[in-house]
């Protein structure tokens, strides 16, 4: 039986929580997108020595991946804080750390100015970004999930992922006018810094919203009852290790996003592969695909509230496995129109299915006491593969465009692994009241007392 609402129980504010989650994710993935874009287009020339452009590109992609090495470390620290001290503390801390480190990337000296110190400082700031990102989505997901009505958790948690698409729209939208107005020399001299400095605007807006957000009713109930675990990680790995492993493998789907946002941009435009697709075309593809994603993510999320997470998640995974092969094949053969259509279908529509529902799916694998740490640790170890996807892809390519199929099979394989993880997971979790997740299995049908909801 669910616990009825009392006069002293906090009111749920799903709208505020969703907006707070949106801003943090937008900042995180604005950073993701501008760093990935800069790593593909600018960083090989300004942060590494001249002489071997292919090696410099691989090195630039490796700095992109460094943040994903830091993320698993940060997931333990921020997971403990979030489950022990509260979701709000994590959300404020992560947006501040991400904002400061992103802004400072735009202030770095180049290799020509300070030599090897330039990439060293770049790596240091990427590590800080990774530590921040480790708790950002897990904190935002936990906050929005626990503020949501039981029957709309998929919809409200999907705002976290809508924010990721918003950030990935803003990044090319900033780069496009810069690339159009500035010469290559100006872009590499100082123009590349502007997108990193603009992140300060998102930080201020997100911080104001998050400071006004109340802690979740679920966490407050545990805190007031003094049932919050003193060692959440010990409880997590003792009682819920299988869910952490499942999330780890399911999170391999993020490989597709990195493949689309970073590797494909370099593959299509780099002189190393001589395909000749323009930078503007690829940046416009990112904008259009992410606009479509923002439109369809709420639909997929609401559908999962009705029919369950698994059907939506797995359909998107298998569709992504097929389309990622077709998309990279179209790039390799210089079929610009076909590439554009397939890219929008992949990143905008099909990949949006798992992207829309993984926040609620993973949250429903864990009870409140270990939810943030379980999601943080599981996703960040899984995302580590995605972070090094451009580096792995570059190595598989070996500077030869004819090797595109190796990269395509690698990405498709990651989708299949993710599908197996989700398929073998629990079903019907969308039917369980939030406060009873981890306590009992999903019922066939159940009416639960409503909780006051305010946007």
N, C-alpha and C positions, 0 to 999 in steps of 0.2 A: 504493500500500500504506500502511495506517495505521501510525503509530508505536506499537510495543508499549509497554506500561507497564513502567517500570523501578522498581527499589527506591527510587530517589530521587525519582520523580515524585510530585507532590502527589496526595492522594486527593480524589476528588470528594465534595462534601457538598451534594447538591441540596436536601435538606430544609432545612438551615440557610439556604442561599442564598434559597430560596423564602420562608421566614418573614421574613428580612431585607427582601426585596423587598416583601412584603405590608405590613409596618409603614410603610415609607416612602411607598408608594402610598396607604395609608389616611390618613396625615397630609396628603399633598398634596391628596387629593380631599375630605377633611374640610374643609380650607381652602377648596377650590373650592366645595363645597356650602354652607358657612356664609356665605362671602362672597357667593355668588350669591343665597342666600336673603335675606341682609341687604340686598343691593342691590335686590332686588325688593320687600321689605316695609318696610324701616326707613330705609336710607341716604338716599333722596330727601328725607326730612323732617328729618334731623338734620345732614347734611353740606352742604346746599345752601340757598340763600336761598328764602324763601317767595314765592308769587305765581304760579308756573307749574309745577304738579305734573308735567305731561307732560315738560316740559323737564328738570326735576330728575331724573325717572326715566331719561331718555335719558343724562343726565350720569352718574348712578350706574352705569348699565350700561357707560358708557365707561370708568369707573375699573376695572370688572371686566376690560375688554378690554386695559387698559394692561399688565397682566402678560404678555399674549400678545405684546406688542411687545417686551418685555424678553427673552422666552424665546429668540427667534432669536439675540440678542446673546450670551446666556449659553451657548447651544449650542456656539458656537465655542470659548469659553474652557474650558468643562467637557469638551467633546469632546476637545480637545487634552490636557487633564490626564488624562482617563480612558484614552486610548490611549497616552499617553507614560509616565505614572507609575502607572497602575493603577486598577481599578474601585473598590476599597475606599476610596481617598481621596475619590473623588467621592461615594460613598454616605454617608460620614460628614459631609462638608462640606455636602451638600444638606439633610440632615435637620436639622442645626443651624441653617442659615440660614432654612429654612422655618419651623422652630419659633419662633425668636426673632421674626421679622417678623410671624408670625400672632398671637403673644401681644401684641405691641405695638399691633396694630390695635385690640385691646380696651382699650387705655389711652389712645386718642386723645381730644382735646377735640372738641366739636361745633362746628358753624358758629355757633351762638348764643353760644358762649363765646369763640371766637378769630377768627371771621369766615373770610376766605378762606384763612387758614393751615390750617384743618381739612381741606378737600379736598386741599390741597397735600401735607400730611403723609400723607394716605390714599394718594395716588398714589405717593409715595416708597416706602411700605411695600409697595405692590402691585408696584412694580418689583423690589424685593428678592425677593418671593415668586416673581416670574416668572423671575428669574435662577436661583433655586434649582430651580424646577420644570424648567428647561431640561435639567438633567442627571439629575434624579431617576429618571425612568422608563427612560431609555437606560442609566444606570448599573445600575439594578436588573435590567433585562432582560439586559444583557450578563453580569452576575454569575450570575444564575440559569441563563441559556442555557449558559454555558461550564462550569458545574458539573454540568449534566444529562447523563444517559446519552444516547447518540445517538438512541435510539428513543423517548425520552420528553421531548424538548425542548419540545414544545408544552404538555404537561401542566404541567411545572414552571415554565415562564415565565408560564403563565396565572395564577399566584398574584399576580403584579404587578397584574393587572386585577381579580382578586378583592379585592385590597386597595382598589382604587378604589371598588368597590361597597360595601365595608365602611365606608369613610369617608363615602360618601353615605348610608348608613343611619344612622350615628352623628349626622350633622348634624341631620336632621329629628327624630331621637329626642331630641336636646337641645332643639331649638326647640319641639317640641310641648308638653312640660310647662311650659315657660316661658310660652308663649302661653296655656295653660290657667289657670295660676296668677296670672299678672301681668296687670294692666290694660294697655291700649295705652299709657297715659302712662308706666307703670313700665317697659314693654318698651323704649320709645324713650328713656327717661331713663338707665337703667343695665342693664336686663335683657339687651339685645342684646350686652353685653360678655362675658357668662359663656361662651358657646360658644367665643369666641376664647381665653379663658384656659384652658379645659379642654384645649386642644391640647398643653399642656405635658406632660400625662400620656403621650400617645402619643410625644412626642419622647424622653422619658427611656427608655421601653421600647425604642423603636427603636434608640436610640443604644447601649444596653447590648448588644443583639443584634448590631449591625453591628460593634462594636469586636472582637467575638470571632470574626468571620468571616474565613476565610483567603482570600487572593487566588485567582483562578481558575487551574486548571492550564494553560489555554491561554495566558493572559497571562504566567504565570511561565515557561513554556517559551520564549516569545519573548524575555523579559527575560534569561534565563540564556544564551540563544544570541546575545544582543546583536543581535537582528533587529528590535527595536522601533523603528519609524520616529522620527527626530528631529523631523520635521515631518509629523505625521499628516494634517493638513488638506491639505497640498500633495499627498500621495499620494492622498488621497480624491478631490480634484477633478481630478486628472490621470487616474486609472485607474478611478474608480467614480462619476463624476458622474451617469451615467445612472441608477444605483440611487438616488442622492439625489433626483433629479427624480421618480422613480417613487414613492418614499416620500412626498414632498411632496404629490403629488396623491392618493395613497391615504389620507393622513391627513385628507382633507376629511370623512371619515365622522364625525369628532369633532363636527361641526356638529350631528348628531342629539342627542348627549348634552347639549350646551349648550342646544339648543332645548328639550329635555325638562326639564332641571334648573333653568333660569333663566327663559327667555322664557315658557314655558307657565305657570309659577307666577304671573308678573305678569299675563299675558293673562287667566287664569281668575279672578283675585281682584281686580284693580284696578277702582276705580270709573270709571276712564277708559273702560272697555269695557262696563261695566254688564252683565256676564254673571252675576255673583252666585254663583259657586262658592266655597265657603269655603276659607280657608287650611288648616284642619285636613284637609279632604279631599285637597288637593293634597300636603300633607306626608305623609299616610298612603299616598298613591299612590307617592310616592318610596320610602318604606320597603318596601312590598310588592314593588314592581318590582325593587328592589335585592336583596331577599332571594331572589327567584326567580333573579336573575342569578347570585348567589353559588352557588346550587345547580346551575345548568346550565353555567356557564363551564367547569368541569373536564371535563364530558362533551364539549362541542364541541372543547375542546383535545385531549383524548385521541383523538377521532374524526379530527382533523387529523393526528395521529401515524400513523394507519393509512391514510387515503385521500389525504392531502396537504392543504396549507394552502388552495390556491386554491378547491376546491369549497365548503368551509365559508365562507370569507371572502366570496366573490361571492354566494352564496345569501343570506347575511345582509345584504349591501349592498342587493340588489334588494328584499328583503323590507322593509327599513327605508324605502326610497324610497316604497313603497306605504303602509305603516302610519303614517308621519309625517303624510301628507296626511289620512288618516282620523282620526287622533288630534286634530289641530288643528281639523278640521271638527267633531268631536264637542264640543270645548270651545266653539267659536263658536256652536253651536246649543244649548248648555246641557244636553246629554245626559250627565248625570253618570255613570250606570251604564255606558253605552257608552264614555265617555271613560276610565273606570277600567279596563275590560277591555282596551281598545286600548292604553292606556298601559303596562299590565303586559306585554302581548304584544310591544309595541315595545321598551321599555327592558329588560324582564326576559328575554325569550326571543330575539327576532330580532336586535336590536342586539348581544346577547351573542355572537353567532357571530363577526363580525369582531373584536369586542372581545377574545374569548378567544384568537384566533390571530394578531393582528397582531404581538405581541412576537416570536414565533418566525419569522413570515413576514419581517419586516423584518430580523431578525438574520441570516437565511439569505441575504440579499442582499449581505452584506459579509463579508470575511475578518476574522480576529481583529485584525489590525493597525490597522484603521480602523472596527471595528464600532461602538464607542460613539459616535464622532464622526459616523459616517454616520447612525445612528439618531437621534441628538440633533438634528442640523441638519435632516434631512429631516422629522422629525415636528414640530419646533417651528415651522418655517416654515408647514407645513400646518395646525397647530393655531391659528396666528394668525387664520385665517379663523373657526375655531370660537369663539375668544375674543371676536370682535366680532359674532358672530351675534345676540346680544340687541340690540346697537346697530343693526345692519342691519335686524333684524326690526322694531324700534320705528320706524325711519324708513319702512319699507315699510307699516306699519300706519297711520301718520299719525293716530293717535288714533281710528281708525274700525275697529270689529270686523269689518265686512264685507270688509276687505282681508286677512283671514286667509289666503285662498288664495294670495296673493302670497308670503307667508312659507313656506307649505307647499311651493310650487313651488321656491322657493330651496333649501330643505332637501333636497327630492327630487333636485334637480339636483346638489347636492354628492355625494349617494350615487351617482349615475350616473357622475360624474367619477371617483370613487374606484373603482368597479367596473371601468371601462375601464383604469385604471392597473394594477390587480391582474391582470386578464385577460390583459393584454399582457406580464406579467412571466414569469419562469422558472417551470417546473413541476418537480415531483419533488425539490425542494430538501430535503424531509424525509428523503430517503434518503442524503444525503451526510454522512459523519462530520464532526464539528465541526471538527477540525483541518484538514480538506481543503476546507472551504468557501472558495470563491474561487480554488481551485487547479484543480479539474476539475468537469465537469458531473455531474449525478445519474446513478447506475447503474441498470440495470433491477432488479438484486438484488445484494446484497452482504452478506457476513458480516464483521463487524469484531470484533477482540478486545475483550473486555469490560474495563472499568475498575472497580476496586473502588468501591462506592457505599455511603456511610453517611449516614443522615439526620442 
